[in-house]
Amino acid sequence: MKNNFALKALALVLAGAGLAFGGYWVGSQGHGSMQPTATSQDAAGEKIDPKTGRKVLYWHDPMVPGQKFDKPGKSPFMDMQLVPVYADEAGGEGGVTVNPTLQQNLGIRYATVRREETRDAFELVGATQFDESVAEVVQSRVTGYIERLHARTPMQRVKRGEPIATLFVPEWIAPQEEYLALKRSGNDALASAARDRMRALSIPDSFVTQLERTGKVQRTLTLASPVTGVITELGVRDGAMVSPGMTVAKVVALNKVWLLAEIPEQQANLVRPGMQVEATFAGNTEQKYAGKVREVLPGVSSTTRTVQARLELDNRDGSLTPGMLMRVKVGGEKAVRRLLVPTEAVITSGKRSVVLVTGENNSIQPVEVTTGRDIGDDTEILSGLNEGQKVVASGQFLIDSEARLKSVLPKFAGSEQEQGQKSQPQSSPTAVPGVYRGVGKVEKVSPSSLTLSHGPIPALKWPAMTMDFGKPKPDAFAEAMVGQDVEFLFKEGDDGSYMLQDVKPAGGGKK
């Protein structure tokens, strides 16, 4: 009996030892097979997450994003595991990914790098004047008196052929009567001599023809405007005596006007006769007037240090009048193809210029560029970009905030190392790292989110705006009502959205 009991005890001991050894073996095998599952490498030596099959750039602690690790493991800063940063999520080394929903909330706009033919241009300011080269004078060829003045004042508009003044000419009466008498007598030789005498006295042939037809003496002469324009000078009045060669009026056409522009002394050599110009005035900035540089006047003003250029503008519609202050854009003689981006897309720090370029999977990377001249609302790019690339045209400072959170654009706005300064410790915006505080108003309540119009959030460099914040569960923050002023805490989710942590009435009370 004792032997049977001893045999059974020995068998149990051996069975227990076997189970312990088997457990150890399975555990060791399982442990050995778990190590490669945390991360594996492909043929090119890239780190691959076996769970998702995505390429891993590095691991980091989201609370301390500046520190990068080559392997997964526990964070040395927090009681948590390191989080992988994937290549398709970060947009490559030195890039950042902005969630499409966040892009829409922040109002981020994009522009395409394009190549266009442009001319070297600069702007001038000047005032319009009458074009004196097309001025016409109305003169008297005879001695007479103003019987009627049709144009009453200077600066009066007149049309071509419209009467200016009617003259009474007493010297024309006797020659006409003599010609009629000789014509009736039948003495053609003397009548012909009388006709030549009338021509010498500046009696128009039309008067003589009418005299022969009607037999009546013409006592007056009407002076008409030779062009359509404005009377700039009117030197006579009713009853005034006029003599041969005396100017009765001066008329200037308005189909073209002069513009006297002031050119800075430094740019005087850039303007040459024949260059094309485009002018606008404050009264109607959408209407543009084409023209050219007529001449550059000699001399530099001692007070303004400018040179005057006389420009010729097309004014066939008659909308321009003398004295109008206009802004003029002077274009170069030859067009040059240039690579252009909107000026607002270029971020200049003083030492360098940076443009944010978009890539695949909503990734954004900073690219240092060399800029040329500004052409209107665009800036010339000499190097750093290629035609067809998409760049961020607005919202760069918001992307900079996103980048600083993820610490993947350390040189975006100029690092402190570049400026030779020592980095200063940054205080957390809230008591909990990665959690941010805001004050706003509830605009909309839904099971999945709250729409809040909030003020600026300095920790993220956000301006005041309205955006959606996710709720951790549908029944969270049930006390929040539309129109209520609230204080709220939030943090960034893994997908780039922002999740509310706490919402309470502003000031600690209820509305």
C-alpha positions as MATLAB code, in Angstrom:
seq = 'MKNNFALKALALVLAGAGLAFGGYWVGSQGHGSMQPTATSQDAAGEKIDPKTGRKVLYWHDPMVPGQKFDKPGKSPFMDMQLVPVYADEAGGEGGVTVNPTLQQNLGIRYATVRREETRDAFELVGATQFDESVAEVVQSRVTGYIERLHARTPMQRVKRGEPIATLFVPEWIAPQEEYLALKRSGNDALASAARDRMRALSIPDSFVTQLERTGKVQRTLTLASPVTGVITELGVRDGAMVSPGMTVAKVVALNKVWLLAEIPEQQANLVRPGMQVEATFAGNTEQKYAGKVREVLPGVSSTTRTVQARLELDNRDGSLTPGMLMRVKVGGEKAVRRLLVPTEAVITSGKRSVVLVTGENNSIQPVEVTTGRDIGDDTEILSGLNEGQKVVASGQFLIDSEARLKSVLPKFAGSEQEQGQKSQPQSSPTAVPGVYRGVGKVEKVSPSSLTLSHGPIPALKWPAMTMDFGKPKPDAFAEAMVGQDVEFLFKEGDDGSYMLQDVKPAGGGKK';
ca = [
       0.000    0.000    0.000;
       2.789    2.337    0.860;
       4.573    1.495   -2.396;
       1.465    2.344   -4.447;
       1.137    5.680   -2.660;
       4.806    6.479   -3.272;
       4.450    5.619   -6.977;
       1.417    7.874   -7.302;
       3.202   10.770   -5.584;
       6.237   10.360   -7.828;
       4.015   10.353  -10.917;
       2.315   13.572   -9.820;
       5.657   15.259   -9.193;
       6.947   14.248  -12.612;
       3.718   15.415  -14.268;
       3.960   18.786  -12.516;
       7.580   19.186  -13.580;
       6.622   18.328  -17.132;
       3.840   20.882  -17.155;
       6.139   23.557  -15.740;
       8.801   22.805  -18.340;
       6.211   22.824  -21.123;
       4.837   26.135  -19.917;
       8.317   27.597  -19.769;
       9.090   26.314  -23.282;
       5.844   27.655  -24.708;
       6.364   30.943  -22.907;
       9.921   31.280  -24.150;
       8.828   30.422  -27.687;
       5.933   32.857  -27.464;
       8.231   35.562  -26.106;
      10.677   34.953  -28.883;
       7.956   35.216  -31.501;
       6.507   38.421  -29.961;
       9.626   40.480  -30.398;
       9.503   40.528  -34.208;
       5.771   41.278  -34.175;
       6.376   44.646  -32.514;
       8.253   45.746  -35.611;
       9.767   44.037  -38.619;
      11.890   45.124  -41.538;
      11.290   44.803  -45.261;
      13.905   44.085  -47.924;
      14.990   47.712  -47.979;
      15.519   47.762  -44.219;
      12.476   49.936  -43.505;
      10.570   49.497  -40.238;
       7.123   47.972  -40.865;
       4.311   47.691  -38.334;
       3.043   44.075  -38.740;
      -0.393   44.998  -37.383;
      -1.107   47.643  -40.008;
       1.586   46.955  -42.625;
       2.503   50.662  -42.602;
       6.001   52.082  -42.665;
       7.143   53.469  -39.299;
       9.432   56.481  -39.184;
      10.058   56.493  -35.434;
       8.349   56.141  -32.043;
       7.677   58.992  -29.640;
       5.819   59.998  -26.528;
       2.912   62.266  -27.594;
       3.422   64.274  -24.402;
       7.077   64.896  -25.327;
       6.945   64.820  -29.152;
      10.426   66.252  -29.699;
      12.185   63.088  -28.532;
      12.346   60.267  -31.137;
      13.098   56.581  -30.560;
      14.197   53.883  -33.027;
      12.373   51.052  -31.236;
       9.037   50.602  -29.485;
       8.860   50.355  -25.743;
       7.828   52.171  -22.623;
       8.182   55.944  -22.489;
      10.941   57.193  -20.163;
       8.807   60.253  -19.419;
       5.310   58.867  -18.821;
       3.755   55.596  -17.694;
       2.716   54.670  -21.228;
       3.934   52.905  -24.341;
       5.658   54.830  -27.145;
       3.442   55.640  -30.130;
       4.590   54.981  -33.728;
       4.700   57.805  -36.278;
       3.911   56.423  -39.723;
       5.440   57.680  -42.976;
       2.090   58.180  -44.680;
       0.844   60.053  -41.633;
       3.697   62.503  -41.209;
       4.213   63.151  -44.894;
       7.847   62.132  -44.694;
      10.595   63.505  -42.531;
      10.177   67.237  -42.012;
       6.470   67.292  -42.965;
       3.121   67.439  -41.258;
      -0.330   66.068  -42.039;
      -3.394   68.244  -41.498;
      -6.727   66.466  -41.246;
      -9.138   67.481  -44.081;
     -11.828   68.396  -41.540;
      -9.372   70.622  -39.732;
      -8.336   72.181  -43.037;
     -11.929   73.163  -43.698;
     -12.446   74.506  -40.190;
      -9.280   76.596  -40.364;
     -10.041   77.919  -43.856;
      -6.762   76.742  -45.406;
      -6.509   77.621  -49.124;
      -4.129   76.279  -51.756;
      -2.625   77.689  -54.949;
      -0.772   76.155  -57.901;
       2.737   77.173  -58.879;
       2.407   78.488  -62.425;
       4.626   79.907  -65.142;
       3.376   83.008  -66.945;
       4.657   85.686  -69.270;
       4.982   88.929  -67.332;
       6.524   92.309  -67.910;
       8.702   94.265  -65.531;
       6.273   96.756  -64.083;
       6.115   99.475  -61.467;
       3.468  101.956  -60.435;
       3.405  105.749  -60.710;
       0.954  108.477  -59.756;
      -0.009  111.408  -61.947;
      -2.739  113.869  -62.971;
      -4.491  114.210  -66.331;
      -4.117  117.233  -68.619;
      -5.414  118.399  -71.974;
      -3.491  117.036  -74.946;
      -2.082  120.301  -76.270;
      -0.792  118.594  -79.407;
      -4.361  118.296  -80.744;
      -5.495  121.797  -79.752;
      -7.233  123.823  -82.493;
      -7.658  127.611  -82.620;
     -10.628  129.523  -84.048;
      -9.305  132.763  -85.593;
     -10.721  135.659  -87.566;
      -9.266  136.482  -90.980;
     -11.127  139.758  -91.279;
     -11.874  142.867  -89.296;
     -15.307  142.767  -87.805;
     -17.484  142.782  -84.689;
     -18.956  139.976  -82.569;
     -22.622  140.096  -83.441;
     -23.448  136.934  -81.482;
     -21.289  134.732  -79.255;
     -22.625  131.155  -79.266;
     -20.031  129.783  -76.799;
     -20.553  131.584  -73.537;
     -17.854  130.251  -71.168;
     -14.501  128.452  -71.155;
     -14.527  124.641  -70.474;
     -17.748  124.361  -72.465;
     -18.049  121.180  -74.524;
     -18.659  121.647  -78.253;
     -19.052  119.355  -81.231;
     -17.337  119.585  -84.579;
     -19.105  122.166  -86.813;
     -20.971  123.755  -83.898;
     -20.920  127.616  -84.098;
     -18.609  129.538  -81.793;
     -19.278  133.161  -82.830;
     -21.033  135.149  -85.587;
     -19.111  138.194  -86.931;
     -20.510  141.281  -88.619;
     -18.021  142.185  -91.420;
     -18.728  145.676  -92.903;
     -15.756  145.443  -95.316;
     -17.482  142.655  -97.255;
     -20.604  144.658  -98.178;
     -19.160  146.999 -100.871;
     -17.229  144.313 -102.851;
     -20.325  142.111 -102.994;
     -22.555  144.959 -104.236;
     -19.961  145.888 -106.865;
     -19.804  142.306 -108.095;
     -23.589  142.113 -108.408;
     -23.707  145.385 -110.399;
     -20.998  144.272 -112.841;
     -22.715  140.914 -113.193;
     -25.983  142.639 -114.149;
     -24.213  144.940 -116.666;
     -22.921  141.952 -118.588;
     -19.268  143.022 -118.316;
     -17.783  139.622 -117.589;
     -14.165  140.851 -117.472;
     -14.861  143.413 -114.756;
     -17.119  140.929 -112.925;
     -14.285  138.400 -112.902;
     -11.900  141.001 -111.473;
     -14.426  141.850 -108.761;
     -14.693  138.149 -107.908;
     -10.902  137.901 -107.474;
     -11.002  140.965 -105.220;
     -13.580  139.298 -102.977;
     -11.369  136.206 -102.732;
      -8.459  138.451 -101.692;
     -10.640  139.900  -98.932;
     -11.134  136.316  -97.537;
     -14.755  136.126  -98.658;
     -15.388  132.338  -98.934;
     -16.286  130.886 -102.335;
     -19.476  129.511 -100.760;
     -20.519  133.111 -100.064;
     -19.909  134.108 -103.694;
     -21.888  131.110 -104.958;
     -24.763  131.984 -102.660;
     -24.488  135.634 -103.734;
     -24.838  134.660 -107.404;
     -27.805  132.396 -106.667;
     -29.782  134.680 -104.358;
     -28.548  138.135 -105.365;
     -28.418  139.107 -101.683;
     -25.311  140.491  -99.918;
     -23.921  138.408  -97.007;
     -23.138  140.663  -94.033;
     -22.073  138.100  -91.363;
     -19.566  135.246  -90.994;
     -20.060  132.330  -88.586;
     -16.947  130.744  -87.032;
     -17.421  127.015  -86.159;
     -15.495  124.509  -84.034;
     -13.079  122.415  -86.123;
     -13.130  119.452  -83.669;
     -15.245  117.897  -80.947;
     -13.817  118.837  -77.593;
     -13.681  121.499  -74.896;
     -13.220  125.248  -75.263;
     -10.162  125.987  -73.160;
      -9.854  129.693  -74.117;
     -12.514  132.247  -75.027;
     -11.050  135.723  -75.504;
     -14.015  137.779  -76.784;
     -17.456  138.969  -75.749;
     -20.563  140.160  -77.596;
     -19.905  143.396  -79.528;
     -16.125  143.085  -79.295;
     -14.045  144.031  -82.306;
     -11.830  141.389  -83.889;
      -8.960  141.780  -86.301;
      -7.234  139.402  -88.752;
      -5.206  136.738  -86.927;
      -6.984  137.268  -83.596;
      -7.861  134.060  -81.685;
     -11.527  133.966  -80.844;
     -11.434  130.557  -79.081;
      -9.220  127.529  -78.479;
     -10.698  124.025  -78.652;
      -8.957  120.835  -77.445;
     -10.161  117.369  -78.446;
     -10.673  114.772  -75.658;
     -10.202  111.534  -77.593;
      -6.730  111.500  -76.027;
      -5.474  113.094  -72.822;
      -2.080  113.635  -71.296;
      -1.123  112.321  -67.889;
       1.819  113.953  -66.168;
       3.329  111.249  -63.934;
       5.950  111.631  -61.234;
       8.818  109.137  -61.527;
      11.147  108.607  -58.526;
      14.679  109.653  -59.325;
      15.957  106.095  -58.833;
      13.558  104.734  -61.491;
      13.975  107.502  -64.047;
      16.195  105.386  -66.301;
      13.617  102.580  -66.431;
      11.050  104.686  -68.289;
      11.480  105.253  -72.012;
       9.202  106.692  -74.712;
       6.956  104.075  -76.268;
       6.511  101.906  -73.162;
       2.937  100.687  -72.641;
       0.998  101.883  -69.585;
      -2.295  101.059  -67.868;
      -4.029  103.657  -65.721;
      -6.907  103.583  -63.224;
      -8.503  106.186  -60.966;
     -10.165  105.902  -57.581;
     -13.637  106.642  -58.925;
     -13.763  103.392  -60.896;
     -10.867  101.023  -60.249;
     -12.347   98.355  -62.527;
     -12.093  100.543  -65.643;
      -8.603  100.640  -67.109;
      -7.173  103.063  -69.653;
      -4.440  102.001  -72.058;
      -1.724  104.317  -73.278;
       1.977  104.833  -73.786;
       4.852  107.003  -72.630;
       5.035  110.010  -74.962;
       8.181  111.586  -73.544;
      10.227  111.984  -70.385;
      10.640  115.652  -69.484;
      14.149  116.857  -68.636;
      14.979  117.980  -65.137;
      14.548  116.677  -61.585;
      12.360  118.441  -59.039;
      14.475  119.683  -56.140;
      11.600  119.260  -53.670;
      10.150  115.858  -54.619;
      13.264  114.387  -56.316;
      11.111  113.116  -59.162;
      11.214  113.273  -62.947;
       8.039  114.009  -64.886;
       6.909  111.803  -67.752;
       4.184  112.791  -70.185;
       1.907  109.852  -70.911;
      -0.746  109.616  -73.608;
      -4.004  107.846  -72.640;
      -6.828  106.642  -74.861;
     -10.021  108.514  -73.944;
     -12.355  107.795  -76.834;
     -15.268  107.299  -74.430;
     -14.687  110.793  -72.999;
     -14.788  109.648  -69.366;
     -11.477  111.317  -68.447;
     -11.225  115.025  -67.775;
      -8.204  117.152  -66.821;
      -7.126  117.196  -63.200;
      -7.988  113.575  -62.319;
      -5.454  111.843  -60.045;
      -4.635  108.417  -61.463;
      -2.472  105.420  -60.628;
      -0.381  104.182  -63.530;
       1.238  100.791  -64.047;
       4.165  100.955  -66.450;
       4.961   97.665  -68.208;
       8.283   96.506  -69.623;
       8.985   96.411  -73.338;
       9.438   92.617  -73.484;
       7.487   89.872  -71.738;
       9.481   87.322  -69.708;
       8.234   83.889  -68.540;
       8.476   83.630  -64.770;
       7.535   81.086  -62.098;
       4.896   82.691  -59.873;
       3.109   81.982  -56.587;
       0.714   84.230  -54.639;
       2.650   86.651  -52.470;
       0.662   85.555  -49.406;
       2.035   82.012  -49.825;
       5.622   83.166  -49.132;
       6.686   83.314  -45.479;
       9.670   85.599  -45.002;
      11.638   85.552  -41.758;
      14.245   88.131  -42.759;
      17.029   85.650  -43.466;
      15.138   83.287  -45.741;
      11.801   82.664  -47.444;
       9.722   79.490  -47.006;
       6.736   78.076  -48.889;
       4.572   75.193  -47.605;
       4.211   72.575  -50.353;
       1.489   69.907  -50.292;
       2.101   66.244  -51.128;
       0.286   62.941  -51.007;
      -2.116   62.008  -48.190;
      -2.627   65.686  -47.199;
       1.027   66.004  -46.187;
       2.628   69.439  -46.052;
       6.344   70.198  -46.108;
       8.274   73.486  -45.835;
      10.491   74.323  -48.809;
      13.051   77.110  -48.743;
      12.817   79.273  -51.861;
      14.647   82.153  -53.492;
      12.284   84.959  -54.412;
      12.546   87.548  -57.162;
      10.436   90.629  -57.737;
       6.804   91.186  -56.789;
       4.463   91.374  -59.773;
       1.035   92.554  -58.681;
      -0.336   90.043  -56.154;
       2.258   87.410  -57.146;
       5.914   86.832  -56.291;
       8.555   85.456  -58.657;
      10.260   82.230  -57.516;
      13.851   81.854  -58.723;
      14.566   78.462  -57.120;
      13.022   75.867  -54.817;
       9.725   75.123  -56.608;
       8.562   73.537  -59.853;
       5.625   74.388  -62.069;
       2.421   72.564  -61.113;
       3.176   72.070  -57.407;
       0.474   72.983  -54.897;
       1.340   75.391  -52.098;
      -0.523   76.686  -49.053;
      -1.805   80.192  -49.792;
      -3.399   80.955  -46.406;
      -3.440   79.532  -42.881;
       0.319   78.933  -42.680;
       0.547   80.020  -39.038;
      -2.158   77.497  -38.102;
      -0.221   74.726  -39.833;
       2.849   75.949  -37.979;
       0.966   75.384  -34.704;
       0.068   71.848  -35.793;
       3.677   71.254  -36.765;
       5.037   72.494  -33.468;
       2.700   70.145  -31.602;
       4.080   67.214  -33.552;
       7.606   68.663  -33.590;
       8.124   67.809  -37.250;
       8.767   71.301  -38.540;
      11.510   72.429  -36.172;
      12.878   74.934  -38.685;
       9.606   76.282  -40.077;
       9.741   79.723  -38.467;
      13.464   79.801  -37.774;
      14.825   77.694  -34.946;
      16.470   79.203  -31.931;
      19.646   77.341  -32.863;
      19.808   79.358  -36.110;
      19.574   82.588  -34.139;
      22.232   81.432  -31.691;
      19.877   81.619  -28.756;
      19.354   79.153  -25.973;
      15.975   77.497  -25.866;
      13.792   78.540  -22.962;
      11.454   76.123  -21.182;
       7.853   76.448  -22.273;
       5.145   76.389  -19.663;
       2.252   74.090  -20.339;
      -0.965   75.871  -21.316;
      -2.887   73.737  -18.836;
      -2.103   71.570  -15.873;
      -2.215   68.461  -18.065;
       0.248   68.288  -20.983;
      -1.477   68.190  -24.357;
      -4.788   69.508  -23.007;
      -5.825   73.039  -23.980;
      -8.326   75.485  -22.562;
     -10.760   77.742  -24.408;
     -13.706   80.036  -23.788;
     -16.557   80.256  -26.263;
     -20.245   80.026  -27.048;
     -22.248   76.907  -27.946;
     -23.595   77.224  -31.499;
     -24.850   73.663  -32.095;
     -25.275   70.442  -30.102;
     -25.254   66.991  -31.727;
     -24.709   63.433  -30.397;
     -21.160   63.361  -31.758;
     -19.922   66.926  -31.276;
     -20.393   70.466  -30.014;
     -19.979   73.418  -32.387;
     -18.272   76.240  -30.470;
     -17.411   79.782  -31.522;
     -14.392   80.415  -29.347;
     -11.861   83.154  -28.795;
      -8.132   82.938  -29.597;
      -6.197   79.991  -28.155;
      -2.591   81.254  -27.750;
      -1.162   77.814  -26.942;
      -2.037   76.640  -30.482;
      -1.746   80.099  -32.103;
      -5.383   79.841  -33.165;
      -7.397   82.982  -33.887;
     -11.029   83.341  -32.883;
     -13.185   81.019  -35.032;
     -16.080   78.554  -35.059;
     -15.346   74.816  -35.287;
     -16.578   71.366  -34.225;
     -15.186   69.570  -31.154;
     -15.874   65.852  -30.708;
     -17.649   64.364  -27.675;
     -16.248   61.272  -25.930;
     -19.767   59.740  -25.881;
     -23.229   60.812  -27.084;
     -24.616   61.672  -23.643;
     -21.554   63.676  -22.552;
     -22.020   67.327  -21.532;
     -25.808   67.034  -21.498;
     -26.057   70.372  -19.710;
     -24.560   72.272  -22.671;
     -27.202   74.355  -24.466;
     -27.167   76.451  -27.641;
     -26.276   80.068  -26.869;
     -24.534   79.214  -23.586;
     -21.121   80.719  -22.762;
     -18.795   77.932  -21.648;
     -15.225   77.142  -20.655;
     -13.892   73.940  -22.149;
     -10.828   71.675  -22.183;
      -9.837   69.656  -25.233;
      -6.999   67.616  -26.703;
      -6.045   66.329  -30.134;
      -7.225   62.874  -31.160;
      -5.243   60.273  -33.083;
      -7.041   61.173  -36.338;
      -6.217   64.880  -36.113;
      -9.634   65.909  -34.761;
     -10.061   67.622  -31.392;
     -11.914   65.904  -28.536;
     -13.553   67.712  -25.604;
     -12.407   66.711  -22.117;
     -14.594   68.971  -20.025;
     -17.280   71.615  -20.612;
     -18.716   73.890  -17.935;
     -20.557   77.230  -17.880;
     -18.301   80.281  -18.125;
     -17.621   81.919  -14.766;
     -18.758   78.799  -12.890;
     -22.438   79.608  -13.131;
     -25.285   78.731  -15.457;
     -26.716   81.033  -18.031;
];
